Amino acid sequence: MRRSINGWTSSAGRGRGQGRVRSPGWKAWVTALGLLSGCGSGEARYEAKLFTDLCRVSPVLQGARYLRFRVTGPEMEPVERYVPVEQGTAELPTVPPGKGRVLEVRGYTDLPRSGGRVVALGRSQSFEVPESAGAARPTVRVALRPVDAYMRPGTTQGTCVSLAEPRAAHTATLLEDGRVLLAGGFQSSSGGADTTVASAELFDPVTGTVARVPSLETQRAFHTATRLPGGKVLLAGGEVESVEGALPVRSAQVLDVAQGTSTAVELKAARSQHAAAVDSGGRVLLVGGVGAGGAVVAEAEGYDPATGQVFSVSTPVPRVGMAAMPVQDGRRIAVVGGSDGTSLRPEVLFFSYEGGSFVPVGEGARLREPRRDAALVPFGGPEQLMYAGGYDSPGHVEEARFLASSELVSPGTAAQVSAGPQVFARSGLCAVALPDGRVMTLGGLRYSAGSFVSDSHVELLVPGKDGAAPALLGLKPLERQRQQHSCTVLQDGSVLIAGGLDDNGFQRTTLDDLVIYTPAPLD
């Protein structure tokens, strides 16, 4: 048996049991090697390692009597195995060779047929089972976490893992290898002054570790981060605090985290608080935002990673507080909501890449209740967007009414807008689409007792089936209220909540915490 940094890895032949390992106060699980059918080409092996280190007192598997190991993948029937937790060892399910295999591990209070419920859950990244038994066997990593709970990652000693430094109005980008790049942002001092940061860091949600990467070429907050084909990330625009106030940034840079390189890009317009989205060809559309002197930026532009060049977009999009998102498998990009500085814009715009640039396409739809600083997110699948929350003033939030409604945008041949579910009234909320079509909304800005304060509400929106109305479930509130934070769906379906600003109306605190929430599965 070989000990690793954050867990144990063991190996065994067919039918051989493994010993147990114990960590202080509770029993840790060690999974054994599973033997794979080689489809006539001999036996192949893979091994799995569970990571269970969290910043908490109670064990991950508290209340669990059974573990279920289930492997799915293309061109194979799902295979699973239930093992009593008291057994302490397991032989993994036998699966055929091939790519795209995913191992899911669940902790149950009892067998499902006896009414057992899920108390812990973890999923691996996609892995390949080799054809040959003599080929190097993959090690499959699974982070096991309690469901329906906010957990902070921790070390084997129980120490909490945090960001390398506090940050708000930063970006969080899920990379192809499952890690999350957190970049830029600002920090608020005790005197109320903001300082823009240029640092960046990588969080590994499996091992629960944070590693610094080289700083950005320019300090920036309220920028956009867009993952490009091949795993690179375009960080564009933003603003930097100076003695003259917040100045919009015209530069961008393409980060290749795997290679450790950065390429500078010059935008056509300095912009902050803008929107960006990538189409199926990897081209990025940048629209709107705040420019020099606080003016709304009308000029839209695009970036093509194939050429490394920025190109003009002839159609102006003078908006701020809007959102952009790819639709129809990335063939189009939708731009929804926002204000031109004078009035709210109800038109829903669609762009497609044609003739070397982005051009408007299709018949436009109109919002029923125009708004800005709302959250745009797929709802119930990729072919329907939900635009939730926000406020009803074209200008400053101090003049606004927070909206407790949402609207559904169906971007078909003839785009349609319909009323969506009610939400808690707030703006700047963070919203993410879970793999099963549900949506989580977290935090934001709300009005309370005469002050604008950070919010702690969390909601789970469930699409209706067979024409039924969507359901709204209130979840446990965040332990720290926050706005200008990031929320990211990880490869295992969990949600990473990072940083943000805790403003209670009297004091502003920039947060450095990392919190992971694992939704309970539908089945």
Salt bridges, closest charged atoms under 4 A:
GLU43 OE2 - ARG14 NH2 3.02
GLU47 OE2 - ARG2 NH2 3.69
GLU47 OE1 - ARG137 NE 3.90
GLU80 OE1 - ARG68 NH1 3.72
GLU80 OE1 - ARG70 NE 3.11
GLU86 OE2 - LYS27 NZ 3.15
GLU104 OE1 - ARG68 NH2 2.68
GLU104 OE1 - ARG106 NE 2.81
GLU104 OE2 - ARG123 NE 2.87
ASP110 OD2 - ARG65 NH1 3.52
GLU165 OE2 - ARG212 NH1 3.76
ASP177 OD2 - ARG179 NE 2.87
ASP194 OD1 - ARG508 NH1 3.19
GLU201 OE2 - ARG167 NH2 2.70
ASP204 OD2 - ARG141 NH2 3.52
GLU266 OE2 - ARG250 NE 3.69
ASP279 OD2 - ARG283 NE 3.19
GLU301 OE2 - ARG271 NH2 2.82
ASP329 OD2 - ARG331 NH1 3.73
ASP340 OD2 - ARG345 NH1 3.59
GLU347 OE1 - ARG319 NH2 3.53
GLU347 OE2 - ARG345 NH2 2.81
GLU347 OE2 - ARG366 NH1 3.86
GLU369 OE1 - ARG371 NH2 3.34
GLU369 OE2 - ARG401 NH2 3.74
ASP373 OD1 - ARG372 NE 3.90
ASP392 OD2 - ARG401 NE 3.09
GLU407 OE2 - ARG371 NH2 3.29
ASP436 OD2 - ARG438 NH2 2.87
ASP455 OD2 - ARG426 NE 3.59
ASP455 OD1 - ARG446 NE 2.98
ASP455 OD1 - HIS457 ND1 2.81
GLU459 OE1 - ARG426 NH1 3.49
ASP492 OD2 - ARG145 NH1 2.74
ASP502 OD2 - ARG480 NE 3.02
ASP503 OD2 - ARG508 NE 3.84
ASP513 OD2 - ARG482 NH2 2.79
ASP523 OD1 - ARG106 NH2 2.79
